[in-house]
Amino acid sequence: MKKNRIVKLIGASAAAALVAFSLTACAGSASNTATDSLQTDTGLTGGVAATVNGAEIEENKITRAINNFRISNQLEEEADWKEFLKNSENTVESFRYDVLGQLVDQELISQCAGQLDVSVDDAKIDTYVEKMSSQYSSEEAWLDAVEQAGWDDINAYRDALKNSIYSKELTEHYEAEEDAKLTEAELLEAVQNGVSSYSGAKRTSYIQLAGDDADAATELVARLRNGELSFADAVAQYSTDEASKANGGDMGWDKTAEDLSPAYTEAITEMEKGAISDPVSIGDNLGIITVTDVWTAPETVTATSQVPEEFVTKIRSTTVTSKATEDLKKWVEERHSDNDIQINPMPEGVPYWVDLSDVYSEEEMTKINDKALQKLVTGVEVVEDETAVVEGAEGEGAAEGDAPAEGEGAAEGDAPVEGGAAPEGDTPAEGEATPAESSSAVETAQQ
């Protein structure tokens, strides 16, 4: 790939020109910023926001992303949007740079993943799409959900899904590397640092009964409490939950189990070891729960054998994933300096423009924009007071709040990329992931 360590900001000779651009060229576009009926496609301008080795990133992707972010965070009103930018220390330009930076990273991952022997073909994407679409009541409902989630069509959704799969598989690549080289000493240190969060964990067992069996459930609780029947025998005789029944009703530790419902976890909050719950409504069923063990972390951990295996496994997984995430982040940062990235300035008339001249001085706005631009250009957050040159303009780090990956839910303070808003109307038949949640779709399709 073409190596180019100087990334040009096309059409602007210095970062200071960006500030002037936003205050003059956009000043006459206030009529386009009315947000009473803000929609995903409001104010699309067309054009190209950036190119990565010649591959174009459409400006409309950024506009849709920001529109969706404002809608999902109740920032449709200009005053609310302005207050958000102020509180998050963003300008309109810096927020756009954050979103564009995520799209640039996605394109770099897509183009360069082959360097790590990672590839995503149409067949793999088909598997995920089929899994997601099967959760909807009809093809029409599925396509409508895709559209409402912010994508032009199913092909745009497939592109977003492809990006999520690439990120997932690259993370797995680094997870395998980190897991292989994690030493026993490093694992012990991680356990020592993280074990306190597992103190107070409860191990439970469960009997599931039909939801209309309230009288039978109450009678069974009485028999269990007076010792007429053991919990294990009751599981074998009465439980309708085949999965837990195969394990004698054991549901594992609450702090590592991933499928306990809120009703279940709430029911055991005040329970002590040996206690048996009253019948609990869990979905369409009734449940009877007993606490079989409560774990207290030792004051000093000198060996992982002092800690339940499930906790050690969880801590190991968390440690490996954290290291892999940093590895991937570093790898993407390195791609910025090795590839040809061209950034275009913000066009006129974008629907998310708002006058911030009463919020920031020109100097403050320039500083915020420079920091966001520098991160977009290099992929690296530069610490305060360090500078870098971008086509004649000084830059000082990155604006606060990174943009989550395309299709992910919008967190407060983060800028989502296209597809961030959840669809309205018809929901998945199983109530699982929506097409707005690309990374969730990847996980769902594996189940």
C-alpha positions in Angstrom: 0.0 0.0 0.0 1.1 3.5 -0.6 3.1 5.0 2.2 2.2 8.6 3.0 3.1 10.1 6.3 1.6 13.6 5.4 -2.1 13.6 5.4 -3.6 16.6 3.6 -6.6 18.5 4.6 -8.0 19.3 1.1 -9.2 22.8 0.5 -7.9 24.3 3.8 -4.3 25.4 4.3 -4.4 25.6 8.1 -6.4 24.5 11.1 -7.3 28.2 11.7 -9.0 28.3 8.3 -11.4 25.6 9.6 -12.7 27.9 12.3 -13.2 30.7 9.9 -15.0 28.3 7.5 -17.4 27.2 10.2 -18.3 30.7 11.3 -18.7 32.2 7.8 -19.5 29.6 5.2 -22.0 27.9 7.6 -23.4 31.1 9.1 -26.0 31.5 6.4 -27.3 28.0 6.7 -29.2 28.4 10.0 -32.5 27.7 8.2 -31.3 24.2 7.4 -30.7 23.4 11.1 -34.3 23.3 12.2 -34.7 20.0 14.1 -38.4 19.9 14.9 -38.7 16.8 12.6 -35.1 15.7 12.5 -34.8 12.4 10.6 -31.9 10.1 9.7 -31.7 11.6 6.2 -32.3 15.2 7.1 -29.9 17.7 5.4 -27.9 15.2 3.3 -25.3 17.2 1.3 -23.7 14.5 -0.7 -20.0 14.7 -1.5 -16.9 12.8 -0.2 -15.7 13.3 3.4 -12.4 11.5 3.0 -10.6 8.9 0.9 -8.4 6.0 2.2 -6.1 4.8 -0.5 -8.6 6.2 -3.0 -11.6 4.5 -1.4 -14.3 7.2 -0.8 -16.1 7.8 2.5 -19.4 9.5 1.8 -20.2 12.7 3.7 -23.8 11.4 4.0 -22.6 8.7 6.3 -21.4 11.3 8.8 -24.6 13.3 8.5 -26.8 10.3 9.1 -24.6 9.2 12.1 -24.9 12.6 13.8 -28.6 12.8 13.0 -29.2 9.4 14.6 -27.1 10.3 17.6 -29.1 13.4 18.2 -32.4 11.6 17.8 -31.4 8.7 20.1 -30.1 11.1 22.8 -33.0 13.5 22.6 -30.8 16.3 21.2 -33.1 17.2 18.2 -33.6 20.7 19.5 -30.8 23.1 18.6 -30.5 24.4 22.1 -30.0 20.9 23.5 -27.5 19.9 20.8 -25.6 23.1 21.5 -25.6 22.4 25.3 -24.3 18.8 24.6 -21.4 20.1 22.5 -20.5 22.6 25.2 -20.6 20.0 28.0 -18.6 17.5 26.0 -16.1 20.1 25.0 -16.8 19.6 21.3 -17.3 21.9 18.4 -19.4 20.9 15.3 -16.1 20.3 13.4 -14.5 18.2 16.2 -17.6 16.0 16.5 -17.6 15.5 12.8 -13.9 14.6 12.9 -14.6 12.0 15.7 -17.2 10.3 13.5 -15.1 10.5 10.4 -12.2 9.1 12.3 -14.1 6.0 13.1 -15.1 5.5 9.5 -11.5 6.0 8.4 -10.4 3.3 11.0 -13.1 0.9 9.6 -11.8 1.4 6.1 -8.2 0.9 7.1 -9.2 -2.3 8.9 -11.1 -3.6 5.9 -8.2 -2.8 3.5 -5.4 -4.0 5.8 -6.8 -7.0 7.6 -5.3 -9.3 5.1 -1.9 -8.4 6.6 -2.9 -10.5 9.6 -4.5 -13.3 7.5 -8.0 -12.1 8.4 -10.7 -11.9 5.7 -14.4 -11.6 5.5 -16.2 -13.0 2.4 -19.8 -12.7 1.3 -20.7 -16.2 2.6 -19.7 -15.2 6.1 -21.7 -12.0 6.0 -24.7 -14.1 4.6 -24.6 -16.2 7.7 -25.0 -13.2 10.0 -27.6 -11.5 7.9 -29.7 -14.7 7.7 -29.5 -15.1 11.4 -30.6 -11.6 12.0 -33.4 -11.5 9.4 -34.8 -14.8 10.7 -35.8 -13.0 13.9 -38.3 -10.8 12.1 -41.9 -11.7 11.3 -41.5 -11.1 7.6 -39.0 -9.9 4.9 -40.8 -6.6 4.7 -40.5 -6.1 8.5 -36.8 -6.9 8.3 -36.1 -4.5 5.4 -38.2 -1.8 7.1 -36.1 -2.2 10.3 -32.9 -1.9 8.3 -34.1 1.3 6.7 -35.3 2.8 10.0 -32.0 1.9 11.6 -30.3 4.4 9.2 -29.1 2.4 6.3 -30.1 3.1 2.7 -30.6 -0.6 1.9 -29.5 -4.1 2.8 -26.2 -3.6 1.0 -25.3 -0.7 3.3 -26.2 -2.8 6.3 -24.0 -5.6 4.9 -21.1 -3.2 4.7 -21.6 -2.2 8.3 -21.8 -5.8 9.4 -18.6 -6.5 7.4 -16.8 -3.9 9.4 -18.0 -5.4 12.7 -17.0 -8.9 11.7 -13.5 -7.6 10.7 -13.1 -5.9 14.1 -14.3 -9.0 15.9 -12.0 -11.4 14.1 -9.0 -9.1 14.4 -9.7 -8.9 18.1 -9.9 -12.7 18.3 -6.5 -12.8 16.4 -4.9 -10.7 19.1 -6.7 -12.6 21.9 -5.2 -15.8 20.7 -1.8 -14.2 20.8 -2.2 -12.7 24.2 -3.7 -15.9 25.7 -0.8 -17.9 24.5 1.8 -15.7 26.0 0.0 -14.9 29.3 2.2 -16.2 32.1 1.1 -17.8 35.3 2.7 -14.8 37.2 0.7 -12.4 35.1 -2.5 -14.3 35.6 -1.9 -14.4 39.4 -1.3 -10.6 39.4 -4.6 -10.1 37.4 -6.5 -12.3 39.9 -5.0 -10.5 42.9 -6.1 -7.2 41.3 -9.5 -8.3 40.4 -10.6 -10.9 42.9 -12.2 -8.5 45.3 -15.0 -7.7 42.9 -16.1 -11.3 43.2 -16.4 -11.3 46.9 -20.0 -12.0 48.0 -20.7 -14.0 44.9 -23.6 -16.5 45.3 -23.9 -19.9 43.8 -27.5 -21.0 43.3 -29.7 -23.8 42.2 -33.1 -23.5 40.5 -36.4 -25.3 40.0 -38.6 -24.1 37.2 -42.3 -24.7 37.3 -45.2 -23.6 35.0 -46.4 -20.1 35.5 -49.9 -21.2 36.4 -48.7 -23.7 39.1 -48.7 -21.2 42.0 -50.3 -23.5 44.4 -48.0 -26.4 43.6 -45.0 -24.1 43.8 -46.0 -22.8 47.3 -46.6 -26.4 48.5 -43.2 -27.4 47.1 -41.4 -24.6 48.9 -43.0 -25.7 52.2 -41.8 -29.3 51.6 -38.3 -28.1 50.9 -38.1 -25.8 53.9 -39.3 -28.5 56.4 -36.8 -31.0 55.0 -39.4 -33.4 53.6 -37.7 -33.2 50.2 -34.1 -32.4 49.2 -33.6 -29.6 46.6 -31.7 -32.0 44.3 -34.6 -34.5 44.4 -37.1 -31.7 43.8 -35.1 -30.6 40.7 -35.1 -34.1 39.3 -38.8 -34.6 39.9 -40.4 -31.3 39.1 -38.1 -28.8 37.2 -39.1 -28.1 33.6 -35.8 -26.4 32.8 -33.9 -29.1 31.0 -30.6 -27.2 30.9 -30.2 -26.6 34.6 -31.9 -29.9 35.4 -29.0 -31.7 33.7 -26.7 -30.1 36.3 -28.9 -30.8 39.3 -30.4 -27.3 39.1 -27.0 -25.6 39.5 -26.9 -22.1 37.9 -23.3 -21.4 38.8 -22.1 -18.2 40.4 -24.2 -15.1 39.9 -21.2 -12.9 39.1 -20.1 -15.0 36.2 -23.4 -16.4 34.9 -24.5 -14.6 31.7 -28.1 -15.7 31.5 -29.7 -14.9 34.8 -32.7 -12.6 34.5 -33.1 -9.4 36.5 -36.0 -11.1 38.5 -33.6 -14.0 39.4 -30.8 -11.8 40.5 -33.1 -9.5 42.5 -34.6 -12.6 44.3 -31.2 -13.7 45.6 -30.0 -10.3 46.7 -30.9 -10.7 50.4 -30.7 -14.5 50.5 -28.1 -16.3 52.6 -26.5 -19.7 52.1 -29.1 -22.4 52.5 -32.0 -20.1 52.1 -34.9 -21.2 49.8 -36.9 -18.5 48.0 -40.6 -18.1 47.7 -41.9 -18.8 44.2 -40.5 -16.1 41.9 -42.0 -15.0 38.6 -39.4 -15.4 35.9 -40.7 -14.7 32.5 -43.7 -17.0 31.9 -42.5 -19.4 34.6 -42.3 -19.7 38.3 -38.9 -20.4 39.9 -37.7 -21.7 43.3 -34.2 -20.8 44.1 -31.7 -21.8 46.8 -28.3 -20.4 47.6 -25.8 -23.2 47.8 -22.7 -21.2 48.5 -21.5 -17.6 49.2 -17.8 -16.8 48.4 -15.7 -14.4 50.3 -12.4 -13.3 48.9 -9.4 -14.0 51.0 -7.3 -11.0 52.3 -4.3 -12.4 50.5 -4.2 -14.4 47.3 -0.9 -16.3 46.8 -2.2 -18.9 44.3 -5.0 -19.0 41.8 -6.2 -22.2 43.4 -7.5 -20.1 46.2 -10.1 -18.7 43.9 -13.0 -20.6 42.2 -12.1 -21.7 38.7 -15.0 -19.8 37.2 -13.6 -16.5 38.6 -10.1 -17.2 37.4 -11.4 -18.0 33.9 -13.4 -14.8 33.8 -10.4 -12.7 35.0 -8.2 -14.4 32.4 -10.6 -13.7 29.6 -11.0 -10.1 30.7 -7.3 -9.6 30.9 -6.7 -11.2 27.5 -9.5 -9.1 25.8 -8.1 -5.9 27.3 -4.6 -6.6 26.0 -6.0 -7.6 22.6 -8.0 -4.4 22.4 -4.9 -2.4 23.0 -3.0 -4.4 20.4 -5.7 -3.8 17.8 -5.8 -0.1 18.7 -2.1 0.2 18.2 -2.2 -1.8 14.9 -4.9 0.6 13.6 -2.9 3.6 14.7 0.1 2.3 12.8 -2.0 1.9 9.6 -2.6 5.7 9.6 1.0 6.4 9.0 1.4 3.7 6.3 -1.6 4.6 4.1 -2.8 7.5 2.0 -5.6 9.3 3.9 -7.2 12.4 2.5 -9.6 14.5 4.6 -12.1 17.0 3.1 -13.5 20.0 5.1 -17.0 20.1 6.4 -19.5 21.1 3.6 -21.9 24.0 3.9 -25.4 23.5 5.1 -25.0 20.4 7.3 -28.0 20.0 9.6 -26.0 19.6 12.7 -24.3 23.0 12.4 -24.9 25.4 15.3 -23.3 28.7 16.2 -20.9 28.2 19.1 -19.3 31.7 19.0 -20.9 32.5 22.4 -19.5 29.3 23.9 -15.9 29.3 22.7 -13.4 32.0 21.8 -11.8 31.6 18.3 -8.6 30.4 20.0 -10.5 27.8 22.1 -12.3 26.5 19.0 -9.1 26.3 17.0 -7.5 24.2 19.8 -10.5 21.8 20.0 -10.6 21.4 16.3 -6.8 20.9 16.0 -6.9 18.1 18.7 -9.7 16.3 16.9 -8.1 16.7 13.5 -4.8 15.4 14.8 -6.3 12.2 16.1 -8.2 11.7 12.9 -5.0 12.2 10.9 -2.7 10.1 13.0 -5.1 7.8 14.9 -3.2 8.7 18.1 -4.3 10.9 21.0 -1.5 13.4 21.6 -1.0 14.5 25.2 -1.6 18.1 26.0 1.2 20.5 25.0 2.6 18.1 22.3 2.1 19.3 18.8 2.2 17.8 15.3 2.0 19.4 11.9 -0.9 18.6 9.5 -0.4 20.4 6.2 0.9 23.5 7.9 -1.5 23.4 10.9 -0.6 22.6 14.4 -2.6 19.9 16.2 -2.7 19.0 19.9 -4.2 15.6 20.5 -7.8 14.3 20.2 -11.1 15.6 21.2 -12.7 13.9 24.1 -15.1 11.0 23.5 -14.4 8.5 20.8 -17.0 7.5 18.3 -18.3 3.9 18.8 -18.1 1.4 15.9 -20.6 1.7 13.2 -24.0 0.2 14.2 -23.3 0.3 17.9 -25.7 1.9 20.4 -24.9 5.5 21.2 -23.5 6.1 24.6 -23.8 9.5 26.1 -20.9 11.7 24.9 -20.0 9.4 22.1 -20.6 9.9 18.4 -22.2 6.9 16.6 -21.4 6.1 13.0 -24.2 5.4 10.6 -26.8 3.0 11.8 -26.6 4.0 15.5 -30.3 4.5 16.0 -32.5 1.5 16.9 -35.4 0.8 14.5 -38.9 1.5 15.6 -42.0 -0.5 14.8 -41.6 -4.3 14.2 -39.0 -5.8 16.5 -37.1 -9.1 16.2 -39.3 -12.1 16.9 -37.0 -13.3 19.6 -36.4 -9.8 21.0 -32.7 -10.1 20.6 -30.5 -7.8 18.4 -31.7 -5.2 16.0 -30.0 -4.4 12.6 -28.9 -1.2 14.3 -26.6 -3.2 16.4 -24.0 -4.6 14.0 -21.6 -6.0 16.6 -24.5 -7.5 18.5 -25.6 -9.2 15.3 -22.2 -10.8 15.0 -22.6 -12.2 18.5 -26.2 -13.3 18.0 -25.4 -15.2 14.8 -22.8 -17.3 16.6 -25.4 -18.6 19.1 
